[in-house]
Amino acid sequence: MKYYTCCIIFSLISVASVSCSRDTCHADMEEVLSLSGKNRDELEKVLDYYNGSQDDSLKLRAAKYLIKNMPGKYSLVYDVPWENHSAALYRYFDCENKESLFSEYGIPEPEKRYDLECISADYLINNIELAFEAWESHPWGKTIDFASFCEEILPYRIGNEPLEDWRGKVLASYREIDNRLRADSCMTAGQACAIVNRLLPEYSWVTYPVPPMNYSMLTATPRGTCDEMCALAMFTMRALGIPVVMDFTPSWPNRTSGHAWNSVNIGDGMYVSFMGTEYNPGEEHLGTRLRKCKVFRRTFARQDIDTVEIPSILNDPYIIDVSDKYRDTDNTATVRIDFPQDEKALYLYTFEKPFPEIIDRGIVNGSFATFEHVGGEIMYLPVYIDGGEILPASFPFMINRGKTVSFDGDLENKVKVEIDNLGLNQSMLFRMQEGSFEASNDSVFGRKVVLHEIEDIPGDSTYTEIPIASKAAYKYVRYMSPKGSSCNVAEIEFYNADGGQLTGNVIGTAGSWYSSGMTKEKVFDGDIYTYFDAPFGFQDYSWVGLKFDVPQVIGSIRYFPRIEDNRLVNDHRYEVFYWTGDDWQVILNQKPVNGKIVADLPEKGIYYIRDAKNNKESYQYFIIDNSRQKWL
């Protein structure tokens, strides 16, 4: 497995907070203390506690770091027993009347409790003492500098969860493991992270928001989004002195949401990403598989930022940009955009459906601006903001192997294009990556041969054919899906060495997702628009295959990933929209013939399609590549 590494970034963050002069620190601290009201005495107790001994100078700096970054931090607290809230979360997905569900369990609106106004001296001192003890007592601690310690081990909270003595609870739960980690003088932070991550409870993904949960809540309710999985890993790892952070992408370029995952500081400024509770450091996970516009890292320290006039991730003062740490050198670029408008700022807009977003601020230098570490194979639009309105500043562009390709939409340069599908949402393609085809003469595949492993995401909604080198005959063949994929595959075809298609009895995981009818039999029905969707509880490593009457030699395999039904219907009228440089306009309006529309269109254009009869439009934009649609 490839290791995804990131260089250290927290030294610069912490200079002002950790290495400031006494006068500057005093002025900053006085400003914060003045905001704490009646709770000022508690904060001053912490400072006084560490102010009397030279041996505690680092701890005093750590205390100041926590207090100075405390403004704005708070807990969301529900005045109801957690078991009630937990029970409601388990029913949330299937409950139609969610308001009545919360009412049934007596769950009120949450209360905000600001740390400055209620945190106790004992809580902060206990947190500092346990954090230092964990940092100094583990063998990898000597590779973690103080600035990294302040960001990645010391913080007393992860998000807006109710405060608790989570460090003490983790140490009680992992005491035996922790003793083993401390005793191994060669143990690294990455190795320790992998050991602990395997012990975390397995989480069930949910697609709805859940309340901020502390360590106890997370361990009692093992279901949530990627944020909750990351939080549980951070609580556990940090309590054990393992420096772990949360990285995230705010939105996929062609999906409906973003994603978060973890990274562990392995020392000497290097980070390795992983997915808390699921994938260990160095293993492929969703955050490393899919293309990303930008990657950010959440921080405890507040950053100095230039705010944007409209809602944007750039307005979050608790993130830093680490996009350059997740790019191959041929898949990123520094982009220069001519900027004739007399504006103070130029921004980068993700010019892809369904949720475009401002994700970067350019460095303006006279009549041009530059954007650094721009992710490849994604369409962008340079924009400026006038009175809260987003306006295009130049033509859309994308990065292709480090080179900028502009889409200026030259109306004179046209090519004949064949349009045969509506695109829609094909975001399930990644679910076949890391799947494998296996063969055996044992019905339970106790002894098996791996015929082929799927290394990459299927590049398009089409069949993939793979030759098989093995000459042995097998009675059972199957597709074994990767973790979290629910065995999503539309069609599988097995062929013998002479090219004849093989048939047999369908075998595999029984049932379908919430009794949808998408069972294992759909994989062999010849319809690319049906697929297997394994039942709830079997999202991981479910499988489907064939049992032959007599053993067969597999010569080749063809498979088709799960997709939506995106065919053009002959009696429907379709509108093809074209980006003019300022807005979208209809460039084509006609019905398909034999499921296809053939027309002359600008070669460097950006398009989307709308079914005028059903008022249904494509989920993605497309461009023209070799006279065919290429969906972004």
ABEGO torsion letter per residue (X at the ends): XBBBBBBBAAAAAAAAAAABBAAAAAAAAAAAAAAAEAAAAAAAAAAAAAAABAAAAAAAAAAAAAAAAABGBBBBBBBBBAAAAAAAAAAAAABABAAAAAAAAGBBBBBBBBAAAABBAAAAAAAAAAAAAAAAABAAAAABBAAAAAAAAABABABABBBBBAAAAAAAAAAAAAAAAAABAABBAAAAAAAAAAABBBBBBBABBBBBBBAAAAAABBBEBAAAAAAAAAAAAAAAGBBBBBBBBABBAABABBBBBBBBBAEGGBBBBBBBGABBBGBBBAAAABBBABBBBBBABBBBBBBBABBBAAABAABBBAAAAABBAAABBBBBBBBABBBABBBBBBBBOABBBBABBBBBBEABBBBBGBBBGBBBBBBBBBGGBBBBABBBBBBBGGBBBBBAGBAABBBBBBBABAGEBAAAAAAABGBBBBBBABAAGABBBBABBBABBBABBBBBBBBBABABBBABBBBBBBBGAGGBBABBBBBBAAGBBBBBBBBEBBEBBGGAGBBAAAAAAGBAABBBBBBBGAABGBBBBBBBABBBBBABBBBBBBBBBABBBAABBBBBBBBAGABBBBABBBBBBGGBBBBBBBAABBBBBBBAAAGBBBABBBBBBGGBBBBX
